Amino acid sequence: MTTQRVAIVTGAARGIGAEVARRLSSDGHAVAVLDLDEAACQSVVDGITAAGGRALAVGADVSDEGAVKAAVERVAAELGAPTILVNNAGIIRDNLIFKMTLSDWDSVMAVHLRGAFLMAREVQTYQTKEKWGRIVNLSSTSALGNRGQANYSAAKAGMQGFTKTLALELGRFGVTANAIAPGFIATEMTAATAERMGVTFDDFKTAAAREISVQRVGEPADIAHAVSFYASEGAGFVSGQVLYVAGGPKD
């Protein structure tokens, strides 16, 4: 039987984060569904509780140090000591480098990198005390470089280096840290990209699938399945790794 742990999933109001929250709940864990807008998290929480799970909606800006501290303390008080952390919160501000503003750069770095740092720093206090923990950071195939995403690519590459360092520092406390790098996943974010490009989402997905070895695009459940493995009791000897969940090999 799985020991019930308390998990925090950031950016969990929709898309990949919501599916990860649901999967961790079905795995037997209590889940804090954290996003910028607490009200937006409620439908995910309601779904989890209706299925018999324990969940809590938490509103917080992951790039704000005070907000992160307050959010994690609230989770600890209402659900218990958080020992699973999934850093999924992210935004895109795509543009070619000559058009990219400082705000485009800073906002992406703040949510992805500063957010992951602040959340991990806060949660590791509970993990090291419990002598058990799992940190899963969401990277991306864009870490390998992607036209129009200098900010996002740099942030997602940074997540990989951050992950490996966490693995080195926290391993002695029974805490693992791993990263998942999704390829094309059908979410509201990729739908918005299609809209910006002036194509239908179906056409966008069809074109993307032709370039993927398994001939389909990914779904949030594909990522949730990978998170479930990394967060499991049995994955205690896997740390500092980057798993590309992209339907084919990536260099």
Buried (B, 14 or more C-beta within 10 A) or exposed (E): EEEBBBBBBBBBBBBBBBBBBBBBBBBEBBBBBBBBEBEBBBBBBEBBEEEEBBBBBBBBBBBBBEBBBBBBEBBBEEBBBBBBBBBBBBBBBBBEEEEBEEEBBBBBBBBBBBBBBBBBBBBBEBBBEBEBBBBBBBBBBBBBEBEBBBBBBBBBBBBBBBBBEBBEEBBEBBBBBBBBBBBBBBBEBBBEBBEEEEBEBEEBBEEBBEEBEEEBBBBBBBBBBBBBBBBBEEBEEBBBBBBBBBBEEEE
